[in-house]
Amino acid sequence: MGGNMKELVEYIARSIVTIPDEVSVNEETNSDSIVLKLQVAAEDRGRVIGKQGKVAQAMRTLLRIAAIREGTRVQLEIM
């Protein structure tokens, strides 16, 4: 169900960070929603969050659109 959303987050994160090998996304699903937990190297956290949270917000917007298309809800947590 949320497989392509997980891949989307991984793809975006890997293209932003300086250490792509440290990117991992864990997916937790329950009855009506998906939680994606994004983990990156400590020094890349700022890049993934962005100035004033703009990068993270953009990722969440893309995920929301993808979730609507799949008829589910999704949350992105940056660990």
N, C-alpha and C positions, 0 to 999 in steps of 0.2 A: 504494500500500500504506500508507505512513505519512502520506499527505496530511492526513487529518483530525487526526492527532496533532500535526502541524506547526501546523495552524490552532488547535488547542486551546491550545498553548503561546503562540502569538501573541495569542490572545484574552485569556488569563489575564494575560500580561505587560502588554499594553496597558491593561488595567483597573487595574493596580497602579501603573505608572510615572507620572511627571509629564510626560514628553515621549514620548507614544505614537508619534510619527512616527519616533523613533529606534530603535524595536523592529524587529529583523529576525531571522528564524530560517532557518538553512541546514540542509538535510537531506542527510546522507550515508548511503547504504545499502550494505551488503555482503550476502553470501549469507544470513546468519541474523540480522542485527540492523540497527537504524536508529540513527544518531547525530544528535541535534538540537542545533545550536549556536545558542544564544540570545545575541543582542547587544543591549545597551541603552545609553542614555547613561550616561556615567561616574557622574553624580550619582544615577542610579536603580539602580545595582548593588545597593546596600544594601537597597533596597525589594524587589527581586526575590529576593534571598537570604533576607532576613528575619532577625529576631532568632534567633541560634543556628542559622541555616540552616533555620528552620521552613517558610518559604514555598517555598524550593527543594525541600525534602523533600516537601511536600504535592504540588507539581507532579510530582515524580518518582513518587509513589505513584499519582496519577491516570494518568500515562503507562504505568506498569507494568500497571495494570488494562486500559487500552485495548490495550496490546501483547498481553496474554494473550488477549483476545478476538479479536485478529487473528492469533494464532499466531506472534508474532515477539517479539523483544526490542528494547528501546529504551533509549537513554542520553541524558541531558540534560546538556549542558555549557554553563555560563554563562561567556561569554568576557569 
